[in-house]
Every structure is written in C-alpha cells, then in structure tokens.
C-alpha cells in the first residue's frame, strides 16, 4: 500500500506572519494528520473556554482595588446563559438591589464579566486592571459578574448611578484564540443602550493586543469620553500613535 506523502507548500513563509490556518499542505486530497489534529485540539479548547466557570475569588484576589463586588446575571446556570442571551443582559433582582444600596454616582465603574470565555477573563483581566487602576481618576467599584453579556454593564451602571461603565468580558473563542478579552466603554449606562453607543477594544491576549496597550487605549478613550460626554459612534479613536 502506498502511503501518501505530504505535499510541500511553497508559500509556508506566510505562516510566520499570522496565526491563521494557512499553508497547511496536504496529504493526497486531505490535510496532513498533524494539521487535522491541531484543528481538533483548537476546537476543543474553544469549547472548553465557552463552558469554563469563572473563579471569582481568585480573580478578586488578583485585583488591587478597595471596593470589589460580585453579582450574577438573571441566568441561573451556564446552559440558560447560552440559550437565553436576554437574561445575560440583566442583573439578578437581589444583586441589583444590593448595588443600588451602595451607589457610586458620577464615577466610572469597571465591570468584569465571564462572557463567552471565562478563560480570557481569568488570564488577562487582572493584568489590564493592574496597569489601569493606578492611573484612573474617579474610579468606582470593580464589579465581577458571572453569566454576563456586554449589556449587563448597562444594568450595573444604572444600579450604581455611574457616570460610565467599562466592561471587560471574554470574547467568543476562535479556533486560534480561545482566550481573547474585549473591553466595552459606555457613557451614561442605562438598560437599552445599543452597541452603537459603545466603544470597543478587542483581541486582548498573548498574541494580540497586550494588556498594557489595552489599558493605555482605555485611559485615552475615558479621557476623551469625559470631555465630550459621549461614547460610541460619537467618540472617534484618535489616540496618537506612539513613535518607536
């Protein structure tokens, strides 16, 4: 029996410039075994990230902030979270009341949500806040939320009567990056805000945007947002590019 010989790929140098699955080669009319196994492993890592639970205590211990609170969305479990995105955008009633009892009016609230990748939050949220918090003026509490979507920040901000909210959340895993963190900034948060009213910083991970760069970008956006009192399409990212 003749064993298929993997065909060489003349454009393999492209792989030095991207983590995308390019120039994989082939064995006969199929992918080489190594590439196929790597794809399966990446798919499994993405599924694990979606279903992983957030270790709230460990995350809170990694954050140097005087006021850290934990809340839940209206989703009672992960299955409900995946099937009912609307419930992930709302606080559990008792947590909304608890936040409202100790508001932070006029402040920027930092909300950390597990989102679709608790793995991303566990790995990168603490590093972003380590660069961010020492330089952030008028910061309110850090709120750690489980089973949360991006818009949960609007409910959190409204309960706290916050000036603005920045949501650090695990992004939907891809087949090359299961631990990508996103940051969404919203001025005057109230339930019903649309994505057009937010600014987004995405792809915060080891081979993407570094946590320190994400913190710098957020600081610039917060300053511009406070001057203009708007976020989203009305706030353009015009941060000067650093010369190196």
Backbone torsions as a table, in degrees:
resi	resn	phi	psi	omega
1	UNK	NA	132.7	-179.1
2	UNK	-84.6	127.2	178.3
3	UNK	-87.5	126.1	179.4
4	UNK	-59.6	137.5	179.2
5	UNK	-101.4	124.8	178.8
6	UNK	-54.9	134.6	-179.8
7	UNK	-82.2	133.4	179.5
8	UNK	-68.1	151.9	-176.8
9	UNK	-115.8	110.3	-175.0
10	UNK	-67.2	-20.4	-178.7
11	UNK	-100.8	27.5	-176.6
12	UNK	-62.6	-20.1	178.6
13	UNK	-62.5	-20.3	177.7
14	UNK	-60.1	-27.9	-175.3
15	UNK	-70.1	-15.1	176.6
16	UNK	-72.8	-15.8	-172.7
17	UNK	-110.5	-1.2	-177.3
18	UNK	-154.6	151.6	173.3
19	UNK	-92.7	0.6	178.2
20	UNK	-66.9	158.5	-178.4
21	UNK	-84.5	85.6	177.9
22	UNK	-122.6	156.0	175.1
23	UNK	53.7	48.9	-178.8
24	UNK	-81.4	-17.1	-175.5
25	UNK	80.6	-175.1	177.7
26	UNK	-155.6	157.5	173.6
27	UNK	-123.0	105.3	-171.3
28	UNK	67.5	-124.5	178.0
29	UNK	-104.9	20.8	-178.5
30	UNK	-128.7	171.1	174.0
31	UNK	-72.1	152.5	171.7
32	UNK	-59.7	152.4	-176.5
33	UNK	-57.2	-42.3	-178.4
34	UNK	-61.1	-41.6	179.7
35	UNK	-67.6	-38.6	179.2
36	UNK	-65.1	-43.4	179.1
37	UNK	-66.6	-36.8	178.0
38	UNK	-64.3	-38.7	177.4
39	UNK	-63.2	-44.2	179.6
40	UNK	-63.4	-39.6	178.7
41	UNK	-65.2	-40.5	179.1
42	UNK	-66.1	-38.8	178.4
43	UNK	-64.6	-40.9	178.5
44	UNK	-65.2	-39.0	179.2
45	UNK	-65.0	-38.0	178.2
46	UNK	-65.6	-43.0	178.6
47	UNK	-64.7	-41.2	178.6
48	UNK	-61.6	-40.4	-178.9
49	UNK	-63.8	-38.9	180.0
50	UNK	-63.8	-38.2	-174.3
51	UNK	-95.5	-5.6	-177.5
52	UNK	-66.3	147.6	175.9
53	UNK	-94.9	150.3	179.7
54	UNK	-87.9	128.9	175.1
55	UNK	-84.3	91.6	-173.9
56	UNK	-63.0	-42.1	-178.0
57	UNK	-63.5	-43.7	179.6
58	UNK	-65.4	-39.9	179.0
59	UNK	-65.2	-45.7	179.8
60	UNK	-60.9	-37.0	-179.9
61	UNK	-67.3	-22.6	-178.5
62	UNK	-88.3	-2.1	-175.1
63	UNK	-109.7	125.3	179.5
64	UNK	-91.7	80.7	179.1
65	UNK	-139.1	143.2	-176.8
66	UNK	-76.0	-21.7	-175.3
67	UNK	-129.6	98.8	178.6
68	UNK	-119.6	126.5	-178.9
69	UNK	-124.1	151.3	177.6
70	UNK	-119.7	137.8	-179.4
71	UNK	-138.1	172.8	176.2
72	UNK	-130.0	154.1	171.6
73	UNK	-79.5	-176.0	178.6
74	UNK	-76.6	0.3	177.7
75	UNK	-83.3	124.2	-179.2
76	UNK	-77.0	-19.5	-177.3
77	UNK	-157.5	175.1	-175.6
78	UNK	-67.8	-37.2	179.6
79	UNK	-61.3	-45.0	177.7
80	UNK	-62.6	-40.1	179.1
81	UNK	-56.9	-43.8	-177.5
82	UNK	-73.0	-29.7	-177.3
83	UNK	-91.2	-23.1	-175.0
84	UNK	-127.9	78.2	178.5
85	UNK	-57.0	-29.9	-178.6
86	UNK	-62.8	-36.5	-179.8
87	UNK	-72.1	-26.7	177.2
88	UNK	-72.4	-9.7	178.9
89	UNK	-95.7	-0.1	-177.3
90	UNK	-124.5	143.0	175.5
91	UNK	-73.5	150.1	166.0
92	UNK	-60.2	141.2	-172.6
93	UNK	-56.2	-42.3	-177.1
94	UNK	-68.4	-31.3	178.4
95	UNK	-74.5	-34.2	175.3
96	UNK	-62.4	-41.8	178.6
97	UNK	-65.8	-39.8	-179.6
98	UNK	-65.1	-41.4	177.5
99	UNK	-65.4	-42.5	-178.4
100	UNK	-64.8	-23.4	179.1
101	UNK	-72.5	-20.0	179.2
102	UNK	-135.8	73.5	-173.5
103	UNK	-74.0	169.6	176.6
104	UNK	-132.6	66.8	-174.2
105	UNK	-62.8	138.6	176.3
106	UNK	75.5	11.7	-177.2
107	UNK	-114.2	163.4	173.7
108	UNK	-90.1	119.2	179.0
109	UNK	-95.4	137.0	175.7
110	UNK	-104.4	116.4	179.7
111	UNK	-110.4	131.4	179.0
112	UNK	-114.7	116.8	-178.3
113	UNK	-115.8	142.3	177.5
114	UNK	-63.5	-38.2	178.6
115	UNK	60.3	-141.6	-178.7
116	UNK	-94.6	6.2	175.4
117	UNK	-153.4	89.2	173.8
118	UNK	-61.9	-26.7	177.7
119	UNK	-58.5	-43.4	179.7
120	UNK	-63.5	-43.2	-179.4
121	UNK	-64.9	-44.3	-178.8
122	UNK	-61.6	-37.0	-175.0
123	UNK	-83.9	-34.6	-166.5
124	UNK	-120.5	-21.9	-175.3
125	UNK	-62.7	-42.9	179.6
126	UNK	-61.4	-38.7	179.9
127	UNK	-67.1	-40.0	177.8
128	UNK	-62.6	-46.1	-177.9
129	UNK	-68.1	-29.9	177.7
130	UNK	-61.8	-35.6	177.1
131	UNK	-82.9	-28.2	-171.3
132	UNK	-85.3	-50.6	-169.2
133	UNK	-59.0	-41.9	-178.6
134	UNK	-62.9	-18.3	-175.3
135	UNK	-113.4	5.0	-175.0
136	UNK	-97.7	120.3	178.8
137	UNK	-84.2	147.6	174.6
138	UNK	53.6	44.6	177.8
139	UNK	-84.3	139.3	176.8
140	UNK	-92.7	-157.5	-179.3
141	UNK	-69.7	157.7	169.9
142	UNK	-95.6	122.5	-177.2
143	UNK	-112.1	119.8	177.8
144	UNK	-98.7	121.3	-174.5
145	UNK	-119.8	138.2	175.9
146	UNK	-106.4	150.6	-177.1
147	UNK	56.5	43.6	-174.4
148	UNK	-110.2	146.3	171.1
149	UNK	-101.9	173.2	-177.6
150	UNK	-56.4	-44.9	-174.7
151	UNK	-70.4	-7.9	174.0
152	UNK	-60.7	-27.9	177.1
153	UNK	-60.0	-31.3	178.3
154	UNK	-66.2	-41.7	178.9
155	UNK	-68.2	-40.5	176.9
156	UNK	-62.3	-48.0	-179.7
157	UNK	-62.1	-40.5	179.8
158	UNK	-66.3	-41.2	179.6
159	UNK	-62.3	-35.4	-178.6
160	UNK	-90.0	-2.6	-175.8
161	UNK	55.2	44.3	-175.2
162	UNK	-78.6	154.6	173.8
163	UNK	-70.9	-39.2	-177.8
164	UNK	-158.6	166.6	177.9
165	UNK	-139.3	138.2	172.6
166	UNK	-115.5	120.3	-177.5
167	UNK	-103.5	118.6	172.8
168	UNK	-96.7	121.5	-170.0
169	UNK	-144.3	147.2	176.3
170	UNK	-71.9	124.9	-178.7
171	UNK	-82.4	162.5	178.0
172	UNK	-57.2	124.5	-176.9
173	UNK	-65.0	143.9	172.2
174	UNK	-107.2	179.6	-177.3
175	UNK	-84.8	0.7	171.3
176	UNK	-119.4	-21.2	-176.7
177	UNK	-138.2	98.2	178.5
178	UNK	-85.9	-3.3	-173.1
179	UNK	-128.6	49.2	-179.9
180	UNK	-92.9	130.1	-179.1
181	UNK	-102.0	138.8	174.2
182	UNK	-116.7	155.0	178.1
183	UNK	-130.3	127.6	-177.3
184	UNK	-122.4	124.3	-175.6
185	UNK	-109.8	127.7	-177.5
186	UNK	-133.3	127.9	175.9
187	UNK	-83.9	141.3	177.5
188	UNK	48.6	62.5	-174.6
189	UNK	-69.3	130.0	171.8
190	UNK	-146.6	151.1	176.8
191	UNK	-55.2	136.7	-179.0
192	UNK	107.1	-8.4	174.6
193	UNK	-59.8	146.6	179.0
194	UNK	-102.6	167.5	178.7
195	UNK	-64.2	-23.6	176.8
196	UNK	-67.6	-14.5	-179.9
197	UNK	-100.2	15.5	179.7
198	UNK	-124.0	154.1	167.9
199	UNK	-107.3	139.7	-174.0
200	UNK	-120.9	134.2	169.2
201	UNK	-116.1	120.5	-173.0
202	UNK	-123.9	173.8	175.2
203	UNK	61.2	45.2	174.7
204	UNK	-89.1	106.7	179.6
205	UNK	-166.9	-179.4	-170.1
206	UNK	-60.9	-37.3	-179.1
207	UNK	-106.6	11.8	178.2
208	UNK	-116.6	-130.6	178.0
209	UNK	-77.6	126.1	-178.6
210	UNK	-70.3	149.3	179.2
211	UNK	-53.8	-39.6	-179.5
212	UNK	-65.9	-38.2	178.1
213	UNK	-68.9	-37.5	177.4
214	UNK	-63.9	-41.0	178.3
215	UNK	-64.0	-41.6	178.4
216	UNK	-63.1	-42.7	179.0
217	UNK	-63.4	-42.3	-179.9
218	UNK	-65.7	-41.4	178.3
219	UNK	-59.6	-41.8	179.2
220	UNK	-64.6	-44.6	-179.4
221	UNK	-64.7	-39.0	178.6
222	UNK	-62.7	-44.3	178.3
223	UNK	-61.1	-44.9	179.3
224	UNK	-67.0	-39.2	179.1
225	UNK	-61.4	-43.9	-178.6
226	UNK	-67.2	-35.2	178.0
227	UNK	-67.8	-42.0	-174.8
228	UNK	-93.0	-15.9	-177.7
229	UNK	55.4	47.6	178.6
230	UNK	-158.3	154.6	172.7
231	UNK	-137.4	172.5	179.3
232	UNK	86.7	-142.3	-174.4
233	UNK	-64.6	-19.6	177.9
234	UNK	-81.6	-6.9	-178.5
235	UNK	-121.0	104.7	-178.0
236	UNK	-88.0	142.9	177.1
237	UNK	-81.0	98.9	180.0
238	UNK	-117.8	29.3	178.2
239	UNK	-61.1	128.7	179.3
240	UNK	-60.1	143.0	177.2
241	UNK	-82.7	125.9	-179.3
242	UNK	-68.3	136.5	178.1
243	UNK	-89.2	131.0	179.9
244	UNK	-121.7	NA	NA
